[in-house]
Amino acid sequence: MRTAELYALRSLRLVDAPVPAPGPGQVLVRMKAVGICGSDLHDFSEGRIGDQECKYPMVLGHEPAGEVVQTGPGVSGWAPGDRVAVEPALYCYHCEFCLTGRHNICANIRFMSSPEDPGFFREFVSVPAGNLLPLPEGLGFREGTLFEPLAVVLHSMKFAALRPRETVAVFGAGPIGLLTILTVKMSGAGRVWAVEPVAERRQMARAAGADAVIDPHAVEAWQEILRDTGRRGVDVAIDCAAREDSTNQCIRAARNGGRVVITGIPVEIQLPLEFHVARRKELVLYNVRRSCHDSETALKVLAEAPARFGALVTHALPLERAQAAFEMLEHYSDGAGKVVLEP
């Protein structure tokens, strides 16, 4: 089978690999579409995600949708031809966090798309049957790949604890930011600001429902938000970028007693925070770690508005163009929003 392999910094190649046979409790899935995540781009461009360094060669990709090909011994409930989304996380199910329902912070978690566990940028993958979710009827494979990032956003909403008509600032209008804008507007938010330096993505933020868009390279974003709110600040500031001081921008843009939710992953290992601004405002800062029991809900939300969410997918390229796809995202070229590879 064909596999897109990251073998050096900014370097992908197509290699042949054997099709994995499904073992006991496993299902062999033919990949139909796999989204490129911002964390994949970190690995490609920087050779690491935060403090986790790449170990070459490795296979990225953790936003998969596909079709069941074969079931292994002991598997029931799935049959060849079933359309599925695939959860990329592998949990131990016996640590204190799994036993209390917080699987996303499992003490022994493994993640398909990490140095130890190959991801989904390949034609076939064998996965535990428990990691499969049925793809709703009417939801295409391309749109189905959005289930994983949308699940992350839905998890972040638990921390945002958004109440009707509350104001929200979203920093970063990449796919996670755009999904956040769509979600907060669907959840009844009041005025929503989107802060994004790329012009095409500011347009996409408008289309997703942002009431105001700000170019942080043209103005000081937090000052603009304070001006718009009569110096009060927003109820919730969500950092979907974690770049160019965006976390501190969130701290400054939030009102006294507000909430700051950090969904993005910063490049830096140590992040300087404007602690005393956050302290004086008595802000609550939340970090988001992937998702937790949100994938089924994400698929239902996508199925209710496939065209609205599907508009975020701007490009779908074959697996052999993986290098071009990553370069497109790295340079924000050709109006790239969400880019999907189709093995």
C-alpha positions as CSV (number, residue, x, y, z in Angstrom):
1,M,0.0,0.0,0.0
2,R,1.0,3.6,-0.5
3,T,2.1,5.6,2.6
4,A,3.1,9.2,2.9
5,E,6.1,9.3,5.2
6,L,7.7,12.2,6.9
7,Y,11.4,11.4,6.7
8,A,13.1,14.8,7.4
9,L,12.1,18.3,8.2
10,R,9.7,19.6,5.6
11,S,10.2,16.4,3.6
12,L,7.5,13.9,2.7
13,R,7.9,10.9,0.4
14,L,5.6,8.2,-0.9
15,V,6.7,4.7,0.1
16,D,5.3,1.2,-0.3
17,A,4.3,-0.8,2.8
18,P,2.5,-4.1,3.4
19,V,-1.2,-3.9,4.1
20,P,-1.7,-4.6,7.8
21,A,-3.8,-7.7,8.6
22,P,-6.5,-7.0,11.3
23,G,-5.7,-8.9,14.5
24,P,-8.1,-10.0,17.2
25,G,-10.6,-7.2,18.0
26,Q,-9.3,-5.1,15.0
27,V,-10.8,-3.8,11.8
28,L,-9.0,-3.0,8.6
29,V,-10.1,0.3,7.2
30,R,-9.5,1.7,3.7
31,M,-8.8,5.4,4.1
32,K,-10.9,7.6,1.9
33,A,-10.0,11.1,3.3
34,V,-7.7,12.3,6.1
35,G,-7.5,15.9,7.2
36,I,-4.2,17.8,7.7
37,C,-4.2,19.2,11.3
38,G,-2.2,22.1,12.5
39,S,-0.3,19.7,14.7
40,D,0.7,17.8,11.6
41,L,2.0,21.1,10.2
42,H,4.0,21.6,13.4
43,D,5.7,18.2,12.9
44,F,6.3,19.0,9.2
45,S,7.6,22.6,9.6
46,E,9.3,22.5,13.0
47,G,10.1,18.8,13.6
48,R,8.1,18.8,16.9
49,I,4.9,19.5,18.6
50,G,5.8,21.5,21.7
51,D,8.3,19.4,23.5
52,Q,7.5,16.2,21.6
53,E,10.1,15.8,18.9
54,C,9.7,13.9,15.6
55,K,11.5,10.5,15.2
56,Y,12.0,10.0,11.5
57,P,10.6,8.3,9.5
58,M,7.0,8.7,10.8
59,V,3.5,8.7,9.4
60,L,1.2,11.7,10.3
61,G,-2.5,12.2,10.0
62,H,-5.2,11.7,12.7
63,E,-8.4,13.0,11.2
64,P,-9.5,9.9,9.2
65,A,-12.7,8.8,7.5
66,G,-12.9,5.6,5.5
67,E,-14.5,2.3,4.7
68,V,-14.3,-1.1,6.5
69,V,-12.5,-3.7,4.4
70,Q,-12.1,-6.6,6.7
71,T,-12.8,-7.5,10.4
72,G,-10.5,-9.5,12.6
73,P,-11.3,-12.4,14.9
74,G,-13.9,-11.6,17.6
75,V,-15.2,-8.4,16.0
76,S,-19.0,-8.0,15.7
77,G,-21.1,-5.0,14.6
78,W,-19.0,-4.0,11.6
79,A,-19.0,-5.3,8.1
80,P,-17.1,-4.6,4.8
81,G,-18.5,-1.5,3.2
82,D,-19.4,0.3,6.4
83,R,-18.5,4.0,6.3
84,V,-16.6,5.1,9.4
85,A,-14.8,7.8,11.2
86,V,-11.8,6.6,13.2
87,E,-10.8,7.8,16.7
88,P,-7.0,8.2,16.6
89,A,-6.4,7.9,20.4
90,L,-5.5,4.6,22.1
91,Y,-6.4,4.5,25.8
92,C,-5.4,2.1,28.5
93,Y,-8.9,2.0,30.1
94,H,-7.5,1.2,33.6
95,C,-5.7,4.3,34.9
96,E,-7.4,6.7,37.3
97,F,-8.2,9.1,34.5
98,C,-9.8,6.5,32.2
99,L,-11.8,5.1,35.2
100,T,-13.1,8.6,35.9
101,G,-14.1,9.3,32.3
102,R,-11.2,11.6,31.5
103,H,-9.7,9.4,28.8
104,N,-8.1,12.4,27.0
105,I,-5.6,12.7,29.8
106,C,-5.1,8.9,30.1
107,A,-1.8,8.2,31.9
108,N,-0.8,5.7,29.3
109,I,-2.3,7.3,26.2
110,R,-1.0,6.5,22.7
111,F,-1.9,8.5,19.7
112,M,-1.9,7.4,16.1
113,S,0.2,10.1,14.4
114,S,3.0,10.2,16.9
115,P,6.5,8.8,16.7
116,E,5.6,5.5,18.3
117,D,2.2,5.0,16.5
118,P,1.9,5.6,12.8
119,G,-1.0,7.8,11.7
120,F,-3.5,7.7,8.8
121,F,-1.7,9.1,5.8
122,R,-1.8,5.7,4.1
123,E,-4.2,3.6,2.2
124,F,-5.1,1.0,4.8
125,V,-5.0,1.0,8.6
126,S,-5.9,-1.7,11.2
127,V,-7.4,-0.2,14.3
128,P,-9.3,-1.5,17.4
129,A,-13.0,-2.0,16.6
130,G,-13.8,0.3,19.5
131,N,-12.2,3.2,17.8
132,L,-14.7,3.2,14.9
133,L,-17.7,5.5,14.7
134,P,-20.4,5.2,12.0
135,L,-20.3,8.0,9.5
136,P,-23.8,9.5,9.3
137,E,-25.8,9.0,6.1
138,G,-25.4,12.1,3.8
139,L,-22.1,13.1,5.3
140,G,-19.2,12.7,2.8
141,F,-15.8,11.4,3.6
142,R,-14.2,14.9,3.2
143,E,-16.6,16.5,5.6
144,G,-16.4,13.5,7.9
145,T,-12.7,14.2,8.6
146,L,-13.9,17.3,10.5
147,F,-15.2,15.2,13.3
148,E,-11.9,15.1,15.1
149,P,-11.1,18.8,15.1
150,L,-14.8,19.6,15.8
151,A,-14.6,17.2,18.8
152,V,-11.7,19.2,20.1
153,V,-13.7,22.4,19.8
154,L,-16.7,20.9,21.5
155,H,-14.4,19.8,24.4
156,S,-13.1,23.4,24.6
157,M,-16.6,24.6,24.9
158,K,-16.9,22.8,28.3
159,F,-14.3,25.2,29.6
160,A,-15.7,28.3,27.8
161,A,-19.0,27.6,29.5
162,L,-20.7,30.0,27.1
163,R,-23.9,31.7,28.2
164,P,-26.4,33.2,25.7
165,R,-25.4,36.5,24.3
166,E,-21.9,36.5,25.8
167,T,-19.1,38.1,23.8
168,V,-16.3,36.0,22.4
169,A,-12.9,36.8,20.8
170,V,-11.4,34.0,18.7
171,F,-7.6,34.4,18.0
172,G,-6.7,32.5,14.8
173,A,-9.0,31.6,11.9
174,G,-7.4,28.4,10.8
175,P,-9.6,25.3,10.8
176,I,-9.8,25.1,14.6
177,G,-10.6,28.8,14.8
178,L,-13.2,28.6,12.1
179,L,-14.9,25.6,13.7
180,T,-14.8,27.6,17.0
181,I,-16.5,30.5,15.4
182,L,-19.2,28.3,13.9
183,T,-19.7,26.5,17.2
184,V,-20.0,29.6,19.4
185,K,-22.4,31.3,17.0
186,M,-24.6,28.1,16.9
187,S,-24.4,28.1,20.7
188,G,-26.0,31.5,21.0
189,A,-23.0,33.8,21.5
190,G,-23.4,37.5,21.1
191,R,-20.8,39.5,19.2
192,V,-17.8,37.5,18.0
193,W,-14.5,38.9,17.0
194,A,-12.0,37.0,14.9
195,V,-8.4,37.9,14.9
196,E,-6.4,36.6,11.9
197,P,-3.5,38.0,9.9
198,V,-4.3,36.1,6.6
199,A,-6.8,38.0,4.5
200,E,-8.5,34.9,2.9
201,R,-9.0,33.4,6.4
202,R,-10.5,36.7,7.6
203,Q,-13.1,36.3,4.8
204,M,-13.7,32.7,5.9
205,A,-14.2,33.9,9.5
206,R,-16.8,36.4,8.3
207,A,-18.6,33.6,6.4
208,A,-18.4,31.4,9.5
209,G,-20.3,34.0,11.5
210,A,-17.8,36.4,13.0
211,D,-19.3,39.8,13.5
212,A,-16.0,41.6,13.3
213,V,-12.6,40.6,11.9
214,I,-9.3,42.1,12.9
215,D,-5.9,42.0,11.2
216,P,-3.4,41.8,14.1
217,H,-0.6,43.0,11.8
218,A,-2.5,46.3,11.1
219,V,-3.8,47.1,14.6
220,E,-3.2,46.0,18.2
221,A,-6.0,43.4,18.4
222,W,-6.7,43.5,22.1
223,Q,-6.9,47.3,22.1
224,E,-9.3,47.2,19.2
225,I,-11.5,44.7,21.2
226,L,-11.4,46.8,24.3
227,R,-12.4,49.9,22.2
228,D,-15.3,48.0,20.7
229,T,-16.5,46.8,24.2
230,G,-16.2,50.2,25.9
231,R,-13.0,49.0,27.7
232,R,-14.9,46.1,29.3
233,G,-13.4,43.2,27.3
234,V,-15.0,40.0,26.2
235,D,-16.5,37.3,28.3
236,V,-14.5,34.6,26.7
237,A,-11.2,34.8,24.7
238,I,-10.2,31.6,22.9
239,D,-6.7,31.2,21.6
240,C,-6.8,28.9,18.5
241,A,-3.4,30.2,17.2
242,A,-0.9,30.1,20.1
243,R,1.4,32.2,17.9
244,E,2.7,35.8,17.9
245,D,1.7,36.5,21.5
246,S,-1.9,35.5,21.0
247,T,-2.3,34.0,24.5
248,N,-1.3,37.3,26.0
249,Q,-3.6,39.1,23.6
250,C,-6.4,36.9,24.9
251,I,-5.5,37.8,28.5
252,R,-5.6,41.5,27.7
253,A,-8.9,41.2,25.6
254,A,-10.8,39.3,28.3
255,R,-13.0,41.1,30.8
256,N,-12.4,41.0,34.6
257,G,-13.4,37.6,35.8
258,G,-13.5,36.3,32.2
259,R,-12.4,33.0,30.8
260,V,-9.4,32.3,28.5
261,V,-9.4,29.0,26.7
262,I,-6.1,27.9,25.0
263,T,-6.9,25.4,22.2
264,G,-3.9,26.1,20.0
265,I,-0.5,24.5,20.5
266,P,2.4,27.0,20.8
267,V,5.7,26.6,19.1
268,E,7.6,27.6,22.2
269,I,8.4,25.1,24.9
270,Q,8.2,27.8,27.5
271,L,5.5,30.5,27.0
272,P,5.9,33.9,28.7
273,L,2.6,34.9,30.1
274,E,1.4,38.3,31.3
275,F,0.7,36.8,34.7
276,H,-0.1,40.0,36.5
277,V,-2.7,41.1,34.0
278,A,-4.4,37.7,34.4
279,R,-4.0,38.0,38.2
280,R,-5.5,41.4,38.5
281,K,-8.4,40.4,36.3
282,E,-8.8,37.1,38.2
283,L,-9.0,35.3,34.9
284,V,-9.5,31.6,34.6
285,L,-7.1,30.0,32.0
286,Y,-8.0,26.6,30.6
287,N,-5.7,24.4,28.5
288,V,-7.4,22.0,26.1
289,R,-6.1,18.5,25.5
290,R,-7.7,16.9,22.4
291,S,-11.3,15.8,23.1
292,C,-13.1,13.7,25.6
293,H,-16.3,11.7,24.6
294,D,-17.2,14.4,22.0
295,S,-16.7,12.6,18.7
296,E,-20.3,11.2,18.4
297,T,-21.7,14.6,19.1
298,A,-19.3,16.1,16.5
299,L,-20.6,13.7,13.9
300,K,-24.2,14.6,14.7
301,V,-23.5,18.3,14.4
302,L,-21.7,17.8,11.1
303,A,-24.6,15.7,9.8
304,E,-27.1,18.5,10.6
305,A,-25.2,21.1,8.5
306,P,-22.8,19.3,6.1
307,A,-22.7,22.1,3.6
308,R,-22.0,24.8,6.3
309,F,-19.1,22.9,7.8
310,G,-18.0,21.4,4.5
311,A,-17.2,24.9,3.2
312,L,-14.2,24.9,5.4
313,V,-12.6,22.1,3.3
314,T,-11.1,24.2,0.5
315,H,-8.7,21.6,-1.0
316,A,-8.6,17.8,-1.4
317,L,-5.4,16.3,-2.9
318,P,-4.3,12.8,-3.6
319,L,-1.8,11.2,-1.3
320,E,1.0,11.5,-3.8
321,R,0.7,15.3,-3.5
322,A,1.1,15.3,0.3
323,Q,4.3,17.5,0.0
324,A,2.4,20.1,-2.0
325,A,-0.5,20.0,0.4
326,F,1.7,20.7,3.4
327,E,3.6,23.5,1.6
328,M,0.3,25.1,0.7
329,L,-0.7,25.2,4.3
330,E,2.7,26.3,5.5
331,H,2.6,29.3,3.2
332,Y,-1.2,30.0,3.4
333,S,-1.2,29.8,-0.4
334,D,-4.2,29.4,-2.7
335,G,-6.7,30.4,0.0
336,A,-6.1,27.2,1.9
337,G,-8.5,26.5,4.7
338,K,-8.9,22.9,5.6
339,V,-6.8,20.6,3.3
340,V,-7.7,16.9,3.0
341,L,-5.6,14.1,1.6
342,E,-7.4,11.3,-0.2
343,P,-5.3,8.1,-0.2
